[in-house]
Amino acid sequence: VYCQFSIQYQNSSVTITEGEPVTLYCGYKVSNFYGLRWLRLNPEEGPVSILNAALERNTSEGRFIAEFPSKGICLLHIKDPRVSDSALYLCSVEAQCMN
């Protein structure tokens, strides 16, 4: 099975004002990209999938928007952030591996 990928984050810590939009960055290199998932890790609720984006298509779910401005980059925009949005955010890349 052949699969090769890497993920890069920027801004390891972001401080925001409640209600002001925020953008998080995920850079990735992957062979045979299939999709990307944004996860929120919060001590009270554990990992929660907040958004799934397939085939580098811009996607939105509620206040969360995944944007692919160029190949290998996904931005997570959080509209009207709340105190309850405080958490660790991760992007998870899905790929179709080749035999």
C-alpha positions as CSV (number, residue, x, y, z in Angstrom):
1,V,0.0,0.0,0.0
2,Y,1.4,3.4,-1.0
3,C,0.3,6.6,0.8
4,Q,2.3,9.6,1.5
5,F,1.2,12.8,3.4
6,S,2.1,15.6,5.7
7,I,0.1,18.2,7.6
8,Q,1.2,21.7,8.7
9,Y,-0.5,24.1,11.1
10,Q,0.0,27.8,11.7
11,N,-0.8,29.8,14.8
12,S,-0.5,27.1,17.5
13,S,-2.5,29.4,19.8
14,V,-5.1,32.0,18.7
15,T,-6.7,34.4,21.1
16,I,-10.0,36.0,19.8
17,T,-12.7,38.3,20.9
18,E,-16.1,36.7,21.1
19,G,-18.1,37.5,18.0
20,E,-15.1,38.4,15.8
21,P,-14.6,35.9,13.0
22,V,-11.5,33.7,13.2
23,T,-9.6,31.7,10.6
24,L,-7.5,28.6,11.2
25,Y,-5.0,27.2,8.7
26,C,-4.2,23.6,7.7
27,G,-1.6,22.9,5.0
28,Y,-1.2,19.4,3.6
29,K,0.6,17.4,1.0
30,V,-1.0,14.1,0.1
31,S,-1.1,11.7,-2.8
32,N,-4.6,10.9,-3.9
33,F,-6.5,13.4,-1.7
34,Y,-10.0,12.3,-0.9
35,G,-11.2,14.6,1.9
36,L,-10.5,16.6,4.9
37,R,-12.1,16.7,8.3
38,W,-11.9,19.4,11.0
39,L,-12.1,18.2,14.6
40,R,-12.6,20.1,17.8
41,L,-10.9,18.6,20.9
42,N,-12.4,19.7,24.2
43,P,-11.8,18.2,27.6
44,E,-15.5,18.2,28.5
45,E,-16.8,16.5,25.3
46,G,-13.7,14.8,23.7
47,P,-13.1,14.9,20.0
48,V,-16.0,16.1,17.9
49,S,-16.1,16.2,14.0
50,I,-17.3,19.7,13.1
51,L,-16.9,19.7,9.3
52,N,-16.2,17.2,6.5
53,A,-15.0,18.5,3.1
54,A,-14.6,16.2,0.1
55,L,-12.4,16.6,-3.0
56,E,-11.2,20.2,-2.0
57,R,-14.7,21.7,-2.3
58,N,-15.6,24.6,-0.1
59,T,-18.1,23.4,2.5
60,S,-20.1,24.9,5.4
61,E,-21.9,23.6,8.4
62,G,-23.5,26.1,10.6
63,R,-21.0,28.7,11.7
64,F,-18.0,26.7,10.3
65,I,-16.7,27.2,6.7
66,A,-13.9,25.2,5.1
67,E,-12.3,27.0,2.2
68,F,-9.7,25.7,-0.2
69,P,-8.0,28.8,-1.6
70,S,-5.4,26.7,-3.4
71,K,-4.2,23.1,-3.7
72,G,-2.9,21.8,-0.3
73,I,-4.4,24.5,1.8
74,C,-7.7,24.5,3.8
75,L,-8.9,27.4,5.9
76,L,-11.4,26.9,8.7
77,H,-13.5,30.1,9.2
78,I,-15.5,30.3,12.4
79,K,-18.3,32.9,12.1
80,D,-19.5,34.5,15.4
81,P,-17.2,32.6,17.7
82,R,-18.4,31.9,21.2
83,V,-16.6,31.1,24.5
84,S,-17.8,27.5,24.0
85,D,-15.7,27.3,20.8
86,S,-12.5,27.3,23.0
87,A,-10.7,24.1,22.2
88,L,-7.9,22.5,20.2
89,Y,-8.7,22.3,16.5
90,L,-7.2,19.6,14.2
91,C,-7.5,18.8,10.5
92,S,-7.4,15.2,9.5
93,V,-6.7,14.4,5.8
94,E,-8.2,11.4,4.1
95,A,-6.5,9.8,1.1
96,Q,-7.1,6.9,-1.2
97,C,-4.0,4.8,-1.0
98,M,-2.7,2.8,-3.9
99,N,-1.5,-0.8,-3.9
